Amino acid sequence: MTKRNAVIMAAGTSSRFVPLCLERPKGLLEVKGEVLIERQIRQLHEAGITDITIVVGYKAGMFQYLQGKYGVDLVMNEDYDKYNNTSSVIRVLDRLADTYLCSSDNYFPRNVFLDEPGESCYSALYAEGPTGEYCMTADEEGTISSVTVGGHDSWYMVGHVYFNNLFSKRFAEILKKEYENPETRQGYWEDVYIRHIPELPMKINRYADGDILEFDTLDELRLFDGSYQSDTRSAILKTLCSERGWKEEDLHGFRKIKFDENSFQFSFLAGSDRYLFDSQSGLKLMKQ
Protein backbone atom coordinates (compact mmCIF):
# COMPACT_ATOMS: atom_id res chain seq x y z
CA MET A 1 0.00 0.00 0.00
CA THR A 2 1.31 3.44 -0.93
CA LYS A 3 2.15 5.64 2.06
CA ARG A 4 0.09 8.75 1.56
CA ASN A 5 0.13 12.15 3.22
CA ALA A 6 -2.15 15.17 3.12
CA VAL A 7 -1.89 18.94 2.85
CA ILE A 8 -4.90 20.98 3.96
CA MET A 9 -5.02 24.57 2.76
CA ALA A 10 -6.48 26.89 5.39
CA ALA A 11 -4.72 30.22 4.84
CA GLY A 12 -7.46 32.24 3.14
CA THR A 13 -9.97 34.68 4.62
CA SER A 14 -13.12 33.22 2.98
CA SER A 15 -14.43 36.77 2.98
CA ARG A 16 -17.77 35.87 1.37
CA PHE A 17 -18.66 34.11 4.60
CA VAL A 18 -19.46 37.36 6.41
CA PRO A 19 -19.82 37.95 9.23
CA LEU A 20 -18.58 34.62 10.63
CA CYS A 21 -15.23 34.86 8.80
CA LEU A 22 -14.54 38.11 10.67
CA GLU A 23 -14.35 36.15 13.92
CA ARG A 24 -12.72 32.85 12.93
CA PRO A 25 -11.33 31.07 9.86
CA LYS A 26 -13.96 29.19 7.91
CA GLY A 27 -12.25 25.84 8.46
CA LEU A 28 -12.84 26.23 12.20
CA LEU A 29 -16.60 26.63 11.89
CA GLU A 30 -18.71 23.99 13.59
CA VAL A 31 -21.03 22.06 11.26
CA LYS A 32 -23.49 19.59 12.74
CA GLY A 33 -21.50 19.38 15.94
CA GLU A 34 -18.04 19.01 14.39
CA VAL A 35 -15.37 21.55 13.48
CA LEU A 36 -14.92 21.37 9.70
CA ILE A 37 -11.16 20.85 9.64
CA GLU A 38 -11.26 18.44 12.59
CA ARG A 39 -13.79 16.24 10.78
CA GLN A 40 -11.51 16.16 7.76
CA ILE A 41 -8.46 15.28 9.89
CA ARG A 42 -10.36 12.45 11.56
CA GLN A 43 -11.45 11.09 8.18
CA LEU A 44 -7.84 11.16 7.00
CA HIS A 45 -6.78 9.29 10.15
CA GLU A 46 -9.48 6.68 9.53
CA ALA A 47 -7.91 6.13 6.10
CA GLY A 48 -4.49 5.60 7.70
CA ILE A 49 -3.17 9.05 6.76
CA THR A 50 -1.52 10.67 9.78
CA ASP A 51 1.17 12.78 8.06
CA ILE A 52 -0.90 15.95 7.72
CA THR A 53 0.27 19.50 7.02
CA ILE A 54 -2.01 22.51 7.38
CA VAL A 55 -1.07 25.72 5.56
CA VAL A 56 -2.31 28.64 7.67
CA GLY A 57 -2.34 32.41 7.27
CA TYR A 58 -5.47 34.33 8.30
CA LYS A 59 -5.90 34.13 12.09
CA ALA A 60 -3.18 31.47 12.11
CA GLY A 61 -2.99 31.30 15.89
CA MET A 62 -6.47 29.81 16.10
CA PHE A 63 -5.19 26.63 14.42
CA GLN A 64 -2.35 25.99 16.87
CA TYR A 65 -4.38 23.70 19.13
CA LEU A 66 -4.57 21.17 16.29
CA GLN A 67 -0.87 20.41 16.70
CA GLY A 68 -1.36 18.99 20.17
CA LYS A 69 -4.75 17.44 19.51
CA TYR A 70 -3.96 15.68 16.22
CA GLY A 71 -0.19 15.90 15.74
CA VAL A 72 -0.44 17.94 12.54
CA ASP A 73 2.26 20.27 11.20
CA LEU A 74 1.47 23.93 10.56
CA VAL A 75 3.14 25.90 7.76
CA MET A 76 2.69 29.65 7.69
CA ASN A 77 1.80 31.48 4.48
CA GLU A 78 2.70 35.11 5.16
CA ASP A 79 1.37 36.14 1.73
CA TYR A 80 -2.19 34.87 2.22
CA ASP A 81 -3.60 38.40 1.99
CA LYS A 82 -1.61 39.33 -1.15
CA TYR A 83 -1.71 36.27 -3.38
CA ASN A 84 -3.98 33.36 -4.20
CA ASN A 85 -3.60 29.67 -3.32
CA THR A 86 -0.40 29.30 -5.34
CA SER A 87 1.25 31.07 -2.39
CA SER A 88 0.15 28.22 -0.14
CA VAL A 89 1.17 25.38 -2.45
CA ILE A 90 4.61 26.88 -3.11
CA ARG A 91 5.36 26.56 0.62
CA VAL A 92 4.76 22.81 0.73
CA LEU A 93 6.40 21.63 -2.51
CA ASP A 94 8.83 19.56 -0.47
CA ARG A 95 5.89 17.72 1.11
CA LEU A 96 4.16 16.78 -2.14
CA ALA A 97 4.55 13.07 -2.89
CA ASP A 98 1.58 10.68 -2.88
CA THR A 99 -0.50 13.48 -1.47
CA TYR A 100 -4.08 14.58 -0.95
CA LEU A 101 -4.37 18.32 -1.45
CA CYS A 102 -7.45 19.47 0.44
CA SER A 103 -9.39 22.58 1.40
CA SER A 104 -10.17 23.12 5.07
CA ASP A 105 -13.77 24.13 4.42
CA ASN A 106 -14.99 21.05 2.53
CA TYR A 107 -17.50 18.77 4.27
CA PHE A 108 -17.56 15.11 3.25
CA PRO A 109 -20.68 13.25 4.48
CA ARG A 110 -18.86 9.96 3.83
CA ASN A 111 -15.13 9.35 4.09
CA VAL A 112 -13.78 9.98 0.58
CA PHE A 113 -10.22 9.11 1.61
CA LEU A 114 -10.87 5.39 2.17
CA ASP A 115 -10.46 4.51 -1.53
CA GLU A 116 -6.81 4.56 -2.54
CA PRO A 117 -6.40 6.12 -6.00
CA GLY A 118 -3.54 4.80 -8.07
CA GLU A 119 -3.36 7.80 -10.35
CA SER A 120 -3.49 11.54 -9.90
CA CYS A 121 -7.09 12.74 -9.96
CA TYR A 122 -9.23 15.82 -9.40
CA SER A 123 -12.63 15.41 -7.77
CA ALA A 124 -15.66 16.55 -9.72
CA LEU A 125 -19.37 17.16 -9.33
CA TYR A 126 -21.87 17.60 -12.14
CA ALA A 127 -23.59 20.93 -12.79
CA GLU A 128 -26.79 20.90 -14.80
CA GLY A 129 -27.23 24.06 -16.83
CA PRO A 130 -24.78 26.98 -16.83
CA THR A 131 -22.03 27.28 -14.23
CA GLY A 132 -19.10 29.59 -13.62
CA GLU A 133 -16.94 26.83 -12.13
CA TYR A 134 -13.78 25.29 -13.61
CA CYS A 135 -15.30 22.75 -16.01
CA MET A 136 -13.42 19.65 -17.16
CA THR A 137 -13.45 17.62 -20.34
CA ALA A 138 -12.00 14.11 -20.25
CA ASP A 139 -11.17 11.47 -22.85
CA GLU A 140 -12.62 7.94 -22.92
CA GLU A 141 -10.12 6.78 -20.31
CA GLY A 142 -11.07 9.59 -17.93
CA THR A 143 -7.90 11.62 -18.40
CA ILE A 144 -8.58 15.36 -18.23
CA SER A 145 -7.94 16.91 -21.63
CA SER A 146 -9.07 20.50 -21.05
CA VAL A 147 -10.47 22.84 -18.42
CA THR A 148 -12.50 25.98 -19.04
CA VAL A 149 -13.75 28.64 -16.65
CA GLY A 150 -17.50 28.36 -17.01
CA GLY A 151 -19.54 25.85 -18.94
CA HIS A 152 -22.88 24.15 -19.38
CA ASP A 153 -23.98 20.69 -18.20
CA SER A 154 -20.42 19.98 -17.10
CA TRP A 155 -18.29 18.19 -14.54
CA TYR A 156 -16.49 20.82 -12.51
CA MET A 157 -13.52 20.92 -10.12
CA VAL A 158 -14.42 20.72 -6.45
CA GLY A 159 -13.03 19.29 -3.26
CA HIS A 160 -9.88 17.26 -2.76
CA VAL A 161 -7.18 16.39 -5.27
CA TYR A 162 -4.76 13.48 -5.29
CA PHE A 163 -1.20 13.82 -6.61
CA ASN A 164 0.87 10.69 -7.12
CA ASN A 165 4.63 10.96 -6.69
CA LEU A 166 5.43 11.41 -10.38
CA PHE A 167 2.82 14.16 -10.75
CA SER A 168 4.11 15.90 -7.61
CA LYS A 169 7.71 16.00 -8.84
CA ARG A 170 6.78 17.39 -12.24
CA PHE A 171 4.29 19.89 -10.86
CA ALA A 172 6.83 21.17 -8.31
CA GLU A 173 9.33 21.81 -11.08
CA ILE A 174 6.76 23.73 -13.12
CA LEU A 175 5.39 25.79 -10.23
CA LYS A 176 8.87 26.85 -9.06
CA LYS A 177 9.50 28.39 -12.48
CA GLU A 178 6.04 29.87 -12.94
CA TYR A 179 5.94 31.41 -9.46
CA GLU A 180 8.55 33.93 -10.55
CA ASN A 181 5.75 35.53 -12.59
CA PRO A 182 3.60 37.94 -10.48
CA GLU A 183 0.50 36.90 -12.47
CA THR A 184 0.97 33.31 -11.34
CA ARG A 185 0.98 34.39 -7.70
CA GLN A 186 -2.37 36.11 -8.18
CA GLY A 187 -3.96 32.96 -9.59
CA TYR A 188 -4.83 29.45 -8.48
CA TRP A 189 -2.48 26.49 -8.65
CA GLU A 190 -5.12 24.98 -10.92
CA ASP A 191 -4.38 27.71 -13.47
CA VAL A 192 -0.78 26.50 -13.61
CA TYR A 193 -1.99 22.94 -14.06
CA ILE A 194 -4.34 23.99 -16.87
CA ARG A 195 -1.50 25.62 -18.79
CA HIS A 196 0.50 22.39 -18.59
CA ILE A 197 -2.18 19.70 -18.94
CA PRO A 198 -0.22 17.66 -21.55
CA GLU A 199 2.72 17.42 -19.12
CA LEU A 200 0.60 16.66 -16.06
CA PRO A 201 -1.76 13.74 -16.75
CA MET A 202 -4.61 13.62 -14.26
CA LYS A 203 -7.87 11.68 -14.15
CA ILE A 204 -11.31 13.06 -13.40
CA ASN A 205 -12.78 11.53 -10.23
CA ARG A 206 -16.56 11.83 -10.51
CA TYR A 207 -18.65 11.99 -7.35
CA ALA A 208 -22.38 11.80 -6.78
CA ASP A 209 -24.31 14.88 -5.80
CA GLY A 210 -24.00 15.36 -2.05
CA ASP A 211 -20.66 13.56 -1.63
CA ILE A 212 -18.71 16.85 -1.45
CA LEU A 213 -20.22 19.92 0.17
CA GLU A 214 -19.06 23.53 0.19
CA PHE A 215 -20.75 26.42 1.97
CA ASP A 216 -19.90 29.79 0.45
CA THR A 217 -22.19 31.88 2.64
CA LEU A 218 -23.95 31.72 5.98
CA ASP A 219 -27.24 31.39 4.12
CA GLU A 220 -25.96 28.24 2.37
CA LEU A 221 -24.71 26.75 5.63
CA ARG A 222 -28.11 27.30 7.22
CA LEU A 223 -29.71 25.07 4.58
CA PHE A 224 -27.48 22.18 5.71
CA ASP A 225 -27.20 22.89 9.43
CA GLY A 226 -30.46 24.34 10.67
CA SER A 227 -29.00 25.18 14.07
CA TYR A 228 -27.47 28.29 12.48
CA GLN A 229 -30.93 29.74 11.93
CA SER A 230 -31.37 30.74 15.56
CA ASP A 231 -27.71 30.64 16.61
CA THR A 232 -25.31 32.12 14.07
CA ARG A 233 -22.30 31.75 16.43
CA SER A 234 -21.50 35.36 15.54
CA ALA A 235 -20.80 37.82 18.35
CA ILE A 236 -21.35 40.66 15.88
CA LEU A 237 -24.85 39.51 14.95
CA LYS A 238 -25.75 38.69 18.54
CA THR A 239 -24.82 42.23 19.57
CA LEU A 240 -26.87 43.76 16.74
CA CYS A 241 -29.85 41.60 17.66
CA SER A 242 -29.58 42.64 21.30
CA GLU A 243 -29.40 46.31 20.38
CA ARG A 244 -32.20 46.24 17.80
CA GLY A 245 -34.52 43.64 19.32
CA TRP A 246 -34.07 41.31 16.32
CA LYS A 247 -33.91 37.55 16.31
CA GLU A 248 -30.96 35.92 14.59
CA GLU A 249 -33.24 33.83 12.38
CA ASP A 250 -34.68 37.06 10.93
CA LEU A 251 -31.29 38.11 9.52
CA HIS A 252 -30.28 36.75 6.12
CA GLY A 253 -28.96 37.70 2.67
CA PHE A 254 -25.44 38.43 3.90
CA ARG A 255 -23.10 40.13 1.41
CA LYS A 256 -19.49 41.21 1.73
CA ILE A 257 -18.93 44.84 0.79
CA LYS A 258 -15.38 45.45 2.02
CA PHE A 259 -12.97 43.23 3.91
CA ASP A 260 -9.54 43.54 5.40
CA GLU A 261 -8.24 42.77 8.84
CA ASN A 262 -8.50 46.38 10.00
CA SER A 263 -11.90 47.38 8.65
CA PHE A 264 -14.86 45.71 7.04
CA GLN A 265 -18.37 46.27 5.72
CA PHE A 266 -21.15 43.81 5.04
CA SER A 267 -24.86 44.08 4.34
CA PHE A 268 -27.80 41.91 5.32
CA LEU A 269 -31.55 41.80 5.33
CA ALA A 270 -33.62 42.17 8.48
CA GLY A 271 -37.09 41.34 7.26
CA SER A 272 -37.38 43.26 3.99
CA ASP A 273 -34.95 46.04 4.92
CA ARG A 274 -31.28 45.88 3.94
CA TYR A 275 -28.72 47.24 6.37
CA LEU A 276 -25.05 48.05 6.06
CA PHE A 277 -22.73 47.32 8.94
CA ASP A 278 -19.44 49.19 8.95
CA SER A 279 -16.82 48.31 11.56
CA GLN A 280 -15.89 52.01 11.84
CA SER A 281 -19.26 53.77 11.72
CA GLY A 282 -21.73 51.09 12.78
CA LEU A 283 -25.15 50.19 11.36
CA LYS A 284 -27.30 52.10 8.91
CA LEU A 285 -30.33 51.42 6.76
CA MET A 286 -29.55 51.18 3.03
CA LYS A 287 -31.71 52.75 0.36
CA GLN A 288 -33.78 50.24 -1.57
MARDREN-914634 format. One record per residue (C-alpha): residue number from 1; residue in three letters; x, z negated, y negated. Coordinates in nm, 4 decimals, always signed. Each point is the difference from the previous one (the first is absolute). Layout:
residues N
- nr_rest_x_z_y
- NUM_ALA_X_Z_Y
...
***
This chain:
residues 288
- nr_rest_x_z_y
- 1_MET_+0.0000_+0.0000_+0.0000
- 2_THR_+0.1305_+0.0929_-0.3440
- 3_LYS_+0.0842_-0.2986_-0.2204
- 4_ARG_-0.2060_+0.0502_-0.3105
- 5_ASN_+0.0041_-0.1660_-0.3402
- 6_ALA_-0.2277_+0.0098_-0.3024
- 7_VAL_+0.0262_+0.0268_-0.3761
- 8_ILE_-0.3013_-0.1115_-0.2041
- 9_MET_-0.0120_+0.1204_-0.3592
- 10_ALA_-0.1462_-0.2630_-0.2324
- 11_ALA_+0.1758_+0.0552_-0.3331
- 12_GLY_-0.2738_+0.1696_-0.2014
- 13_THR_-0.2503_-0.1474_-0.2439
- 14_SER_-0.3152_+0.1634_+0.1461
- 15_SER_-0.1309_+0.0005_-0.3556
- 16_ARG_-0.3344_+0.1612_+0.0903
- 17_PHE_-0.0888_-0.3237_+0.1756
- 18_VAL_-0.0798_-0.1812_-0.3246
- 19_PRO_-0.0364_-0.2820_-0.0591
- 20_LEU_+0.1244_-0.1392_+0.3327
- 21_CYS_+0.3343_+0.1825_-0.0240
- 22_LEU_+0.0693_-0.1865_-0.3246
- 23_GLU_+0.0186_-0.3253_+0.1957
- 24_ARG_+0.1636_+0.0984_+0.3299
- 25_PRO_+0.1385_+0.3072_+0.1784
- 26_LYS_-0.2628_+0.1957_+0.1876
- 27_GLY_+0.1709_-0.0549_+0.3355
- 28_LEU_-0.0584_-0.3744_-0.0396
- 29_LEU_-0.3765_+0.0311_-0.0392
- 30_GLU_-0.2113_-0.1704_+0.2633
- 31_VAL_-0.2312_+0.2329_+0.1930
- 32_LYS_-0.2460_-0.1482_+0.2469
- 33_GLY_+0.1986_-0.3199_+0.0212
- 34_GLU_+0.3462_+0.1557_+0.0371
- 35_VAL_+0.2671_+0.0907_-0.2536
- 36_LEU_+0.0446_+0.3780_+0.0181
- 37_ILE_+0.3761_+0.0056_+0.0512
- 38_GLU_-0.0102_-0.2941_+0.2419
- 39_ARG_-0.2531_+0.1802_+0.2191
- 40_GLN_+0.2286_+0.3027_+0.0080
- 41_ILE_+0.3046_-0.2132_+0.0879
- 42_ARG_-0.1896_-0.1675_+0.2834
- 43_GLN_-0.1093_+0.3387_+0.1356
- 44_LEU_+0.3613_+0.1176_-0.0064
- 45_HIS_+0.1055_-0.3148_+0.1868
- 46_GLU_-0.2701_+0.0623_+0.2610
- 47_ALA_+0.1577_+0.3425_+0.0553
- 48_GLY_+0.3413_-0.1601_+0.0525
- 49_ILE_+0.1324_+0.0940_-0.3450
- 50_THR_+0.1649_-0.3022_-0.1620
- 51_ASP_+0.2691_+0.1721_-0.2104
- 52_ILE_-0.2072_+0.0337_-0.3172
- 53_THR_+0.1174_+0.0700_-0.3551
- 54_ILE_-0.2281_-0.0351_-0.3008
- 55_VAL_+0.0934_+0.1815_-0.3210
- 56_VAL_-0.1236_-0.2104_-0.2920
- 57_GLY_-0.0033_+0.0392_-0.3771
- 58_TYR_-0.3123_-0.1027_-0.1921
- 59_LYS_-0.0432_-0.3794_+0.0199
- 60_ALA_+0.2716_-0.0018_+0.2662
- 61_GLY_+0.0192_-0.3776_+0.0166
- 62_MET_-0.3476_-0.0213_+0.1491
- 63_PHE_+0.1274_+0.1677_+0.3187
- 64_GLN_+0.2839_-0.2447_+0.0637
- 65_TYR_-0.2032_-0.2264_+0.2291
- 66_LEU_-0.0183_+0.2844_+0.2530
- 67_GLN_+0.3702_-0.0413_+0.0758
- 68_GLY_-0.0497_-0.3471_+0.1418
- 69_LYS_-0.3387_+0.0661_+0.1550
- 70_TYR_+0.0791_+0.3296_+0.1757
- 71_GLY_+0.3770_+0.0480_-0.0215
- 72_VAL_-0.0250_+0.3200_-0.2038
- 73_ASP_+0.2696_+0.1337_-0.2329
- 74_LEU_-0.0785_+0.0638_-0.3668
- 75_VAL_+0.1668_+0.2804_-0.1961
- 76_MET_-0.0451_+0.0069_-0.3759
- 77_ASN_-0.0891_+0.3210_-0.1827
- 78_GLU_+0.0898_-0.0682_-0.3632
- 79_ASP_-0.1322_+0.3431_-0.1026
- 80_TYR_-0.3565_-0.0492_+0.1268
- 81_ASP_-0.1407_+0.0236_-0.3526
- 82_LYS_+0.1993_+0.3137_-0.0938
- 83_TYR_-0.0108_+0.2229_+0.3063
- 84_ASN_-0.2272_+0.0826_+0.2916
- 85_ASN_+0.0383_-0.0888_+0.3688
- 86_THR_+0.3199_+0.2021_+0.0370
- 87_SER_+0.1649_-0.2943_-0.1774
- 88_SER_-0.1101_-0.2251_+0.2847
- 89_VAL_+0.1021_+0.2310_+0.2840
- 90_ILE_+0.3445_+0.0653_-0.1492
- 91_ARG_+0.0747_-0.3725_+0.0318
- 92_VAL_-0.0603_-0.0107_+0.3749
- 93_LEU_+0.1641_+0.3234_+0.1179
- 94_ASP_+0.2438_-0.2043_+0.2073
- 95_ARG_-0.2947_-0.1579_+0.1836
- 96_LEU_-0.1725_+0.3253_+0.0942
- 97_ALA_+0.0387_+0.0750_+0.3708
- 98_ASP_-0.2965_-0.0008_+0.2388
- 99_THR_-0.2087_-0.1412_-0.2791
- 100_TYR_-0.3576_-0.0516_-0.1101
- 101_LEU_-0.0286_+0.0494_-0.3747
- 102_CYS_-0.3089_-0.1891_-0.1143
- 103_SER_-0.1939_-0.0954_-0.3115
- 104_SER_-0.0776_-0.3671_-0.0538
- 105_ASP_-0.3600_+0.0646_-0.1007
- 106_ASN_-0.1226_+0.1887_+0.3077
- 107_TYR_-0.2507_-0.1730_+0.2278
- 108_PHE_-0.0061_+0.1015_+0.3662
- 109_PRO_-0.3120_-0.1231_+0.1855
- 110_ARG_+0.1820_+0.0646_+0.3296
- 111_ASN_+0.3731_-0.0251_+0.0608
- 112_VAL_+0.1349_+0.3508_-0.0634
- 113_PHE_+0.3561_-0.1032_+0.0877
- 114_LEU_-0.0645_-0.0559_+0.3719
- 115_ASP_+0.0406_+0.3697_+0.0878
- 116_GLU_+0.3647_+0.1012_-0.0053
- 117_PRO_+0.0413_+0.3459_-0.1556
- 118_GLY_+0.2862_+0.2073_+0.1319
- 119_GLU_+0.0177_+0.2278_-0.3003
- 120_SER_-0.0130_-0.0453_-0.3734
- 121_CYS_-0.3598_+0.0063_-0.1203
- 122_TYR_-0.2137_-0.0558_-0.3075
- 123_SER_-0.3401_-0.1634_+0.0405
- 124_ALA_-0.3032_+0.1954_-0.1143
- 125_LEU_-0.3714_-0.0396_-0.0603
- 126_TYR_-0.2494_+0.2818_-0.0442
- 127_ALA_-0.1721_+0.0651_-0.3330
- 128_GLU_-0.3205_+0.2009_+0.0027
- 129_GLY_-0.0435_+0.2025_-0.3156
- 130_PRO_+0.2448_+0.0000_-0.2922
- 131_THR_+0.2747_-0.2595_-0.0304
- 132_GLY_+0.2934_-0.0611_-0.2302
- 133_GLU_+0.2159_-0.1495_+0.2756
- 134_TYR_+0.3158_+0.1485_+0.1538
- 135_CYS_-0.1520_+0.2400_+0.2542
- 136_MET_+0.1881_+0.1152_+0.3098
- 137_THR_-0.0023_+0.3178_+0.2033
- 138_ALA_+0.1447_-0.0095_+0.3505
- 139_ASP_+0.0830_+0.2598_+0.2643
- 140_GLU_-0.1454_+0.0073_+0.3526
- 141_GLU_+0.2506_-0.2605_+0.1164
- 142_GLY_-0.0954_-0.2384_-0.2805
- 143_THR_+0.3172_+0.0469_-0.2033
- 144_ILE_-0.0677_-0.0172_-0.3741
- 145_SER_+0.0634_+0.3401_-0.1547
- 146_SER_-0.1133_-0.0576_-0.3594
- 147_VAL_-0.1392_-0.2634_-0.2345
- 148_THR_-0.2039_+0.0624_-0.3131
- 149_VAL_-0.1245_-0.2389_-0.2663
- 150_GLY_-0.3754_+0.0357_+0.0283
- 151_GLY_-0.2033_+0.1934_+0.2508
- 152_HIS_-0.3340_+0.0433_+0.1696
- 153_ASP_-0.1100_-0.1175_+0.3457
- 154_SER_+0.3553_-0.1098_+0.0718
- 155_TRP_+0.2136_-0.2561_+0.1791
- 156_TYR_+0.1800_-0.2035_-0.2632
- 157_MET_+0.2968_-0.2385_-0.0103
- 158_VAL_-0.0897_-0.3671_+0.0199
- 159_GLY_+0.1391_-0.3195_+0.1432
- 160_HIS_+0.3148_-0.0500_+0.2035
- 161_VAL_+0.2702_+0.2516_+0.0867
- 162_TYR_+0.2420_+0.0021_+0.2913
- 163_PHE_+0.3560_+0.1313_-0.0347
- 164_ASN_+0.2070_+0.0514_+0.3133
- 165_ASN_+0.3754_-0.0433_-0.0275
- 166_LEU_+0.0801_+0.3689_-0.0444
- 167_PHE_-0.2605_+0.0368_-0.2754
- 168_SER_+0.1290_-0.3135_-0.1735
- 169_LYS_+0.3597_+0.1232_-0.0100
- 170_ARG_-0.0929_+0.3396_-0.1389
- 171_PHE_-0.2491_-0.1381_-0.2507
- 172_ALA_+0.2536_-0.2546_-0.1273
- 173_GLU_+0.2505_+0.2772_-0.0640
- 174_ILE_-0.2568_+0.2038_-0.1928
- 175_LEU_-0.1375_-0.2895_-0.2060
- 176_LYS_+0.3481_-0.1166_-0.1051
- 177_LYS_+0.0632_+0.3422_-0.1541
- 178_GLU_-0.3465_+0.0459_-0.1489
- 179_TYR_-0.0095_-0.3482_-0.1533
- 180_GLU_+0.2605_+0.1087_-0.2522
- 181_ASN_-0.2795_+0.2041_-0.1602
- 182_PRO_-0.2153_-0.2108_-0.2405
- 183_GLU_-0.3099_+0.1992_+0.1032
- 184_THR_+0.0470_-0.1130_+0.3598
- 185_ARG_+0.0011_-0.3638_-0.1086
- 186_GLN_-0.3355_+0.0481_-0.1715
- 187_GLY_-0.1581_+0.1404_+0.3148
- 188_TYR_-0.0870_-0.1103_+0.3506
- 189_TRP_+0.2350_+0.0168_+0.2965
- 190_GLU_-0.2648_+0.2262_+0.1514
- 191_ASP_+0.0745_+0.2553_-0.2734
- 192_VAL_+0.3598_+0.0141_+0.1209
- 193_TYR_-0.1208_+0.0446_+0.3564
- 194_ILE_-0.2350_+0.2812_-0.1049
- 195_ARG_+0.2833_+0.1921_-0.1635
- 196_HIS_+0.2000_-0.0203_+0.3234
- 197_ILE_-0.2677_+0.0351_+0.2687
- 198_PRO_+0.1958_+0.2610_+0.2035
- 199_GLU_+0.2945_-0.2424_+0.0243
- 200_LEU_-0.2121_-0.3064_+0.0760
- 201_PRO_-0.2364_+0.0687_+0.2918
- 202_MET_-0.2845_-0.2485_+0.0119
- 203_LYS_-0.3259_-0.0109_+0.1941
- 204_ILE_-0.3437_-0.0752_-0.1374
- 205_ASN_-0.1475_-0.3168_+0.1529
- 206_ARG_-0.3777_+0.0280_-0.0305
- 207_TYR_-0.2090_-0.3164_-0.0152
- 208_ALA_-0.3730_-0.0563_+0.0183
- 209_ASP_-0.1938_-0.0987_-0.3083
- 210_GLY_+0.0318_-0.3749_-0.0476
- 211_ASP_+0.3340_-0.0421_+0.1799
- 212_ILE_+0.1943_-0.0173_-0.3285
- 213_LEU_-0.1510_-0.1624_-0.3069
- 214_GLU_+0.1160_-0.0018_-0.3619
- 215_PHE_-0.1688_-0.1778_-0.2884
- 216_ASP_+0.0851_+0.1516_-0.3367
- 217_THR_-0.2293_-0.2192_-0.2097
- 218_LEU_-0.1752_-0.3341_+0.0168
- 219_ASP_-0.3297_+0.1861_+0.0326
- 220_GLU_+0.1282_+0.1754_+0.3149
- 221_LEU_+0.1255_-0.3258_+0.1493
- 222_ARG_-0.3399_-0.1593_-0.0549
- 223_LEU_-0.1600_+0.2639_+0.2224
- 224_PHE_+0.2221_-0.1131_+0.2890
- 225_ASP_+0.0283_-0.3720_-0.0703
- 226_GLY_-0.3261_-0.1237_-0.1459
- 227_SER_+0.1459_-0.3407_-0.0839
- 228_TYR_+0.1534_+0.1594_-0.3103
- 229_GLN_-0.3457_+0.0548_-0.1457
- 230_SER_-0.0447_-0.3631_-0.0995
- 231_ASP_+0.3667_-0.1049_+0.0100
- 232_THR_+0.2400_+0.2546_-0.1485
- 233_ARG_+0.3010_-0.2366_+0.0377
- 234_SER_+0.0800_+0.0889_-0.3614
- 235_ALA_+0.0693_-0.2807_-0.2458
- 236_ILE_-0.0543_+0.2470_-0.2838
- 237_LEU_-0.3507_+0.0927_+0.1145
- 238_LYS_-0.0901_-0.3587_+0.0818
- 239_THR_+0.0933_-0.1028_-0.3537
- 240_LEU_-0.2048_+0.2826_-0.1527
- 241_CYS_-0.2984_-0.0915_+0.2152
- 242_SER_+0.0271_-0.3641_-0.1031
- 243_GLU_+0.0184_+0.0915_-0.3678
- 244_ARG_-0.2803_+0.2580_+0.0074
- 245_GLY_-0.2319_-0.1518_+0.2596
- 246_TRP_+0.0452_+0.2998_+0.2329
- 247_LYS_+0.0155_+0.0015_+0.3769
- 248_GLU_+0.2955_+0.1715_+0.1627
- 249_GLU_-0.2284_+0.2211_+0.2085
- 250_ASP_-0.1442_+0.1453_-0.3229
- 251_LEU_+0.3396_+0.1412_-0.1048
- 252_HIS_+0.1009_+0.3401_+0.1359
- 253_GLY_+0.1320_+0.3445_-0.0947
- 254_PHE_+0.3515_-0.1231_-0.0734
- 255_ARG_+0.2343_+0.2490_-0.1696
- 256_LYS_+0.3611_-0.0312_-0.1077
- 257_ILE_+0.0555_+0.0933_-0.3638
- 258_LYS_+0.3551_-0.1227_-0.0606
- 259_PHE_+0.2409_-0.1888_+0.2222
- 260_ASP_+0.3431_-0.1490_-0.0310
- 261_GLU_+0.1299_-0.3448_+0.0769
- 262_ASN_-0.0254_-0.1158_-0.3612
- 263_SER_-0.3397_+0.1352_-0.0999
- 264_PHE_-0.2968_+0.1611_+0.1671
- 265_GLN_-0.3506_+0.1324_-0.0566
- 266_PHE_-0.2785_+0.0680_+0.2465
- 267_SER_-0.3702_+0.0699_-0.0268
- 268_PHE_-0.2940_-0.0987_+0.2167
- 269_LEU_-0.3755_-0.0002_+0.0112
- 270_ALA_-0.2065_-0.3150_-0.0368
- 271_GLY_-0.3470_+0.1218_+0.0826
- 272_SER_-0.0298_+0.3272_-0.1917
- 273_ASP_+0.2436_-0.0934_-0.2784
- 274_ARG_+0.3667_+0.0981_+0.0158
- 275_TYR_+0.2558_-0.2430_-0.1360
- 276_LEU_+0.3677_+0.0314_-0.0803
- 277_PHE_+0.2317_-0.2889_+0.0730
- 278_ASP_+0.3293_-0.0010_-0.1875
- 279_SER_+0.2618_-0.2602_+0.0885
- 280_GLN_+0.0926_-0.0279_-0.3699
- 281_SER_-0.3364_+0.0114_-0.1761
- 282_GLY_-0.2475_-0.1061_+0.2677
- 283_LEU_-0.3415_+0.1424_+0.0903
- 284_LYS_-0.2155_+0.2452_-0.1910
- 285_LEU_-0.3025_+0.2151_+0.0678
- 286_MET_+0.0777_+0.3722_+0.0241
- 287_LYS_-0.2165_+0.2675_-0.1572
- 288_GLN_-0.2065_+0.1931_+0.2509
***
